[in-house]
Amino acid sequence: MEILKEITKDLNNNTNIFLTGGAGVGKTTITRQVIQNFIDDAKKVAKLASTGMAATLIDGQTLHSFLDLGIANNIEDLEKNSKFNIKKKIKKLVSQMDLIVIDEISMVSDSLFEMIELRLSQAEFKGTLLVVGDFLQLPPVVRGSAEVKFAFESISWDNFTFKKVELTHIYRTDDVKFIKLLGEIRRGFVDECVHNHLNEFIKPLPEDLNEATFLFGKNISAQKHNKSQLDFVDGELFTKDAQVIKHVKSTKDSEIDRFINDARIEKELELKIGVPVLFTRNSWNYFNGERGKVINIDSNFIYVQKDDGIVIKLETTPQSKNIWREKTINGKKEMVEEDLFTIHQFPIKLAYAITIHKSQGMSIQDLIIQTNEIFAPSQFYVALSRSSNPSSLNLIAPHSQWHSIVYVDKKALKFVKGTI
């Protein structure tokens, strides 16, 4: 793939890269391949993101934990919390990295980006930076009515002189009309044509809600819907508990619980024969968001029949949280990435409902979007772009006009258009 070669070559030549593009264009796939290329060349890669969930999508960790930022929101907080000066072990760790990847850059605030530059400068970081994301997707989380400020608004952004690489081909669907609609919604544009096109997706709900996945804005709504639908199904309830292996015995249970939630792992997976499920990982024989039906459960396996009729004999998959540690290798001290703990669980969840936030990276075939739980800029675009089959997309009629939920941050739009 030419674009992969180009990015890898530029990064190896000390050019910082900003990899961007709308939903479904393969940003995560390219990012994983770049990371693997560097690892195959025996180079050290830090895989980072601002939130725990985004970090788990690239098997990484949060910016705050890797850079030892504590609970600071800005450089002033670092000074207040006696965290301004870099610790020796953090300096050594950061300085040994050949590549630092920051995923979901749209969720990184200007002040966090300034702290990133501070730490890289303190560590005399000589490697390159790959930042990945779309500023017309989920913005940084702010407290109360505080103003949202993006990474690109920071002085630090220009200091890295990023080369922009934009992916444009959407792999999730080949419906040309829908792809055009997604482009308009991504930019927050609503005219009569967009209005009418969205209205086409407002249809009566199917009688059998087993056949579709509801996308909610709130976690409580998704949990309630999953539970109520599961209760309707006759038959024995099977519970598969996640198995935890601590490689470092001092690991706190609270840290494991947080990882389980961030990584979309079911701590207690409750199922019945016949229930619909979504795969939550990619594998050679299923993909993240693909739908299936549980047809059998035994002590070691869950048998899931996909919509194409193929039956998957599913076993638990491991997912680990890693930590960088100093080790002596061949008489030389080096930083090595090791597993802190590993969770073993079946990579599925009930398909009745999921939140927009937890649907990141998914391609979902039969989708119903609860539009009345849209509360953030670009959130509706993120929800709509999960659909891999627009012919089976259903929108709950919003209580207000489309333009009140199809909106983006104006600063983000200007930046993406190249006018900032």
N, C-alpha and C positions, 0 to 999 in steps of 0.2 A: 504494500500500500504506500503510494508516494507521499501522502501527507504525514504518515508515521515516520518515514525515513527523514523527511524534511525537519520535523519537530525534533527528532532524536539528534540529528546532525547539528541543528542550531543550539540545542541545549549543551551538547558536548563542546561547542565552540563558544561557550559562555554568553549566549544570548538568552535573556529571560523571555519566556513565552506566556502570552495570555490566550488561552484556548477557549473559544466561545461558540455560540450558536444556540438556536432554539431547542425546544424539547424534542427528544427522539432522533437526534442527528448523530448520536454515537460518541458524545464527549467522554462518557465513562469508559467505554470500550477502548478508545484511543489512549486515554490516561493509563488504564491498566497495562496496555501493551508497552507504552513508554517506560513505565515503572519496571516491567519485566525485562525490557532491553537493558536497562541500567543494572539491574540485579544480575542478569546473565553475564554482564561485563565485570562482575565482582565490585560494583560501585554501591555506595551506601545511599539509600533513599529514605527520607522522612515523608510519610504519607499523613497529611494533616487536613483538618477542617474545623470550622468554628463550633459546630455542634457534634454531640456524640453520635447522632444517627447518621449524619453526613460522613463522619469519620469511618463508621463501620462499613459503609458502602465501598470503601477502597481499602478495607482491612487496616485502617490507620488509627490515629489518636487525635485528641483535640489539640488545638493550638495552645490553649492555656496550660495543659499538662506538659506538653513537650518543651515549651519555652519557659516553664516555671513562672507563669503570670499570676498564679493564685486566683483570687476573685476580682482582680483589677479590671476596670472598664476602660481605663486610660492611664497615661503616664503619671498623672498626678496621684492616682490611686496606688500605683507601684511605689511611689515615694512615701506615701502615707503608710503603706503596709510593709515598709522596709524590704521591698522586693526590687527596687530600682537597679541595684548592682547585680550583675550576673554571677551566679555561683560557679565555682571552678568546674564542677562536673558537667554543668549545662554548657559552659563555654567549650569544653572539650568535645561534648556530644555534638553540638551544632557545627563546630569547626570541622568535624570529620565527615560531614554530609557532602556528597557530591551533587545531590539534587534534593530540593525541598518542593513537594507538591502541596498546593493548597486547593482543595476542592470546594465547590459551592461558594465561590468568592462573593457572590451577590449577598450572602448572609454575613459577610465580614464588614464591620463598621469602619469608618475612617480612623477612629481612635485605636481600635484593635490593630489596624494595619500599621499605624505609627509605632505601636509596641513591638510588632513583628520586625520592622526595620531597626528599631533600637537594639533588640536582641541579636539580630544578624550582624549589626555593626560591632556590638560589644564582643561577639564571638569571633570577629574577623573572618566571617564566612566567605569562602572563596568559590563556592559552588554556584549553581544556577537555580532559578526559581521558575516553576511551572504553576501558574494560577489558572483555575478552570471554573467556568460557570457562565451564567447568563443573567445580566443585571435586570432583565425583564422577567425574572422569576422571583422566588421568595426573597424579600428584603431582610436586612438585619433586624433582630428583635430589639425593641426599645421599651423602656419602662414608661408607663403612663402615657402622657401626651408629648413626650420628648420628640424632637425632630429626628427623622431617619436620615442618617448620613452614611454614604457608601464609601467603600475603600478607595474608589477613584477620586473622591473629594479630598483625600489626604494629600499633603505635599509629597509624602513618601511614594505615592503611586508613580509620579513622574520620575522620581529618582531611579527607579528600576528600568526605565526605558524599554518597556515591554514591546515585543513584536507580536502583533495581533494575528492569530490564525482563526478564521471563522469557518465552521462547518455549516453547510446549508442543506444537504440532502437528508430528507426525513425518511427514516427506515421503518417507522412504526406503522404507517399506513401508506397506500399508494392511491388513495382517493384524492384526485387533483382538486376538486371543489372544496373538500374539507381542509386540505393543506392550505389553500388560499384563505379560508376562514380563520385557521389557526394563526396565520401571519397577521391578519387584521386584529384579532383578539390580543395577540402578543403585544401589539403596539397600542392597545387600548382604544382602537378605532371602531366606532359604531355608526353606521349610516343605515338608510332604509334597507339596503340589500343585506347587510349583516344582521339587522334586526329580524328580517323575514327568514333568513337562513336559520338563525337560532330558534325561532318559533317552530320551524319544521321538526325540531327534536322534542317538542313538548307533545307527548302522546299519552294515552291512558296507560297506567301501570299494568304490567302483565299480571294475570291472575295468580300464576305460580311465581313467587318471588325467589324461588330456588334458582331460577335461570339467570339472574342478574346480580351484579355487585353494586351496592349503594356506596357512593362516595360522599362522606360527611366532612364538614369543617371541624366538628368537635368530637373529641375522643369519646365522651360519654354517650353521644348519639350512636356511634359505631358499636360500642360495647352493648348497649341496650338492644339494638337491632339484631346483632349476632346471637345474643342470649335468647331473645324471644323466638327467633326462627329455629334455633336448635331445640328449644322446648317443644315446638310443634311436631318434631320428628319422632315417630314411635321407635322403640328399640332401646337396646342397652347403651348406656353411656360409658365410653372408654376414656380414660384419662392417661395421657402419656406425660410423665414428668421429665423436665429437662435434667440431664445429668451433668453435674459440675465437677471438674477435676482442677484442683488448685495445684499449680506447679510451684507457687511460692506460698507457703503455708500461712504467712501473715496477712494475706489478702483479705480485705474486709468484705463481708457479705453485702453491705450496701453498695460497694463498687460493682459487685457481680450483678446485683439487681438492676442497677442503672444501665449496665452494658446489655443485659437481656432486653430491657425496654428499648434502648437505642437501636439494637440490632434486629428488631422485629422478630425476636425469638419468643415463642410461647412458653412461659414458665410451666404452665399446666395446660397442655393441649387437649381440649375436650372435643370428642368426635362421636358420631354414630354412623353406622353403616348407611350409606345413601346420601350423606351430606355433601354439598359442593365445597371445594377447597381451592385456594390459590397457592401456587408455588411461590415461595419468597426468595428463591435463589435462582441463579442460572446454572444449568448443567448441560451435558451433551444431549440429553433426551427430554429436557423441559426448560422453560425460561421463566424469568421473574414476572409474575402476573398471569401466567398461563393457568387455565381453569381445568378442573377435573372433578371426579366424583369418587368418594371412598366406597370401594366395593368389598373390601375385607380388611380385617385387623387381627393380627396375632401378636404374640409376645415380642417378636423382633422386627416385624415389618408391617407397613401399611400399604395396601394395594390400591392404587389410584388409577382410575380409567380416565384418560384425557378425552377431550371433545372429539378427537380424531379416531377414537376407538382403541388406541394403544394403551395397554395396561403397564403402569410403572410399579415395579416391586421396590418400594421406597424404604430406605433405611435411614437411621439418624446421620446427620452430617455434623462435623465439628466446626465450631467457630471460636477463634481464640482472640484474646486481647494480648497485645504484645507490649513489651517494654525494652528500652535500650539499656544494656548493662555493660560495664567494663570487664573484659575477660583477658586473660593472658593466653595468647595463641602463638605457638612456636617461639616462646620466650619474649613475645612483644605484646604490650597492652593495647587492646583494641575495643571499640564499641561494637557490640553484637546485639542484634534484635532477637529476643527470646519470648516464649509464651509465658504470660503471667498466670492465666487460667484458660481452660477450654470448656465450652458448653456443647454438649451433644443433644440435639433435638431434631425431630423431623422438620424439613424445610417447607412446611405448609401452614396455612391458617384458614379459618372458616371464610368462605367466599361471600357471605351475605353482605358484609360491610367492611370498609376500611376508611381511615381518615386520609384526607388529601396529603397531609404531611408524610404519613407512613406509606403512601403509594409512590414515593419518589423512585424513579427508575423502572416502574412497572409499565407493562403494556397489557391493557385489560380489554377483553373482547366485548362482553355484554355489560354495559355501564349505565347506572342511573345516578345522576349528580343532583344532590340536594342543594340547589342554588341559594336557598335562604340561610345557609350557614357560611356564606362567603363574607369575610370580614377584613381582608388585607389586599393591598395592591398586588396584581398579577396572580392572585390565588385561583381565580376562575380559569385563567389560561393554563395553569399547572394542572388543574382538574380535567379540563377539556382535552388536554394533550395526552392524557393517559389512554384515551380511546384508540384501539387498534382496528376497530370495525365500526365506522360511523353509522352504518345501516342499523346497528343494534344499540345505538346511543339514545338515551332518554334523559331529558332535562325536566326536573320539577319546575313548574311555572314560578318565576320569582314574584314576590309580593310587590316589587317596584319595577321600574323600567330597566332594560338591559344595561344602559350606560352607567347605572349606579353600581353594578357589580363588575362590569368590564372596564376596569381602570388600571392605570399603571402610575408609578411614581414619575413625575415630569422630568426630574433631574436624571433619572435612569434612562428615560426615553431619549433625552437630548444627548447623553453620553453615547448610547448605542448608535444613534444617528450620526455621531461624529461632530456634533455642534457644540460640545463642551471642550 
